[in-house]
Every structure is written in structure tokens, then in C-alpha cells.
Amino acid sequence: EDIEWCNPDLIQSPPSSTVTPELVPFLRGYWLKPNGEILVVMDGQAIIAAMPKSSVSADC
């Protein structure tokens, strides 16, 4: 629901047993906040690239 900024150097790789294969192409890792909360870090460019492309035709 919210977007948070984190230092890319603090992104950690998740254990492979905790990630479903469908999520792997879009996952960069996770970030452990100072308060102990764990946030998943997604790859926005990979998500956009995987979205269906719509074909637009121009009638002149």
C-alpha cells in the first residue's frame, strides 16, 4: 500500500525456500527495516517488461 525508499546496499537475497518460482523474475530481495519489519523489494522494470503489450493501430 505504501512505497518506501531503501538503500540498495541493504537489500538482501531471500532464502530460495521462501520464494515461489513465479515471483523470482520480479524480486530483487528483501530489506530488513531497523524496527525489524521485513519488506519485499520488487524490480519495477521487470514488472513493466512482463506486462502485456497492447497493439495500437492508427487509421489515417
N, C-alpha and C positions, 0 to 999 in steps of 0.2 A: 504494500500500500504506500510506503514511503521509499524515497531514494536517498541513500546515504553515500557520501564520498569517503573513500578509504585510501590509505597509502598503498599503491600497488606492490611495494616491497613486503607488505604484511599479509598478502594473500597466500594462503597455504593450500597445498593439494589435499583433496579429501581422500580418505581411505577408499580404495576401489570397491570394497564390500558395501559401501554406503551409497553408491551411485548407480542408478539404473542406466542401462546402455542407451536408452532413448535420450537421456539428459546429457550424456558425455559431450556431444558436439557443441553444446551451448554453455557448458560450465567452465569457468576459469578456476574456481576453487572456493574456498571459504575464508571468512575473516572473523577472527575472534575479537570482539569488542572488549575494551577494558572492564566493562561490567560483567563479563562472562557470557554475554549473548553471542550466538553464532549466526552469522549472516552468510547466505549463499551469494557468490559473486558470479553473475552471468556475463556472457560475451554478447553484447548488443549487436555487433556487426555480424556475428554468426547467426543470430536470430533473424535479423533483417534479410540476410542472404538466403535463408531457408524458407522465407515466406513465398507463397505462390505469386508468380508474376502475372499481371493482367495484360492482355493484349488490347491495345487501343488502335482503332482504325479511324482514319480521318477521311471523311467524304468531302471532296472538293467540288 
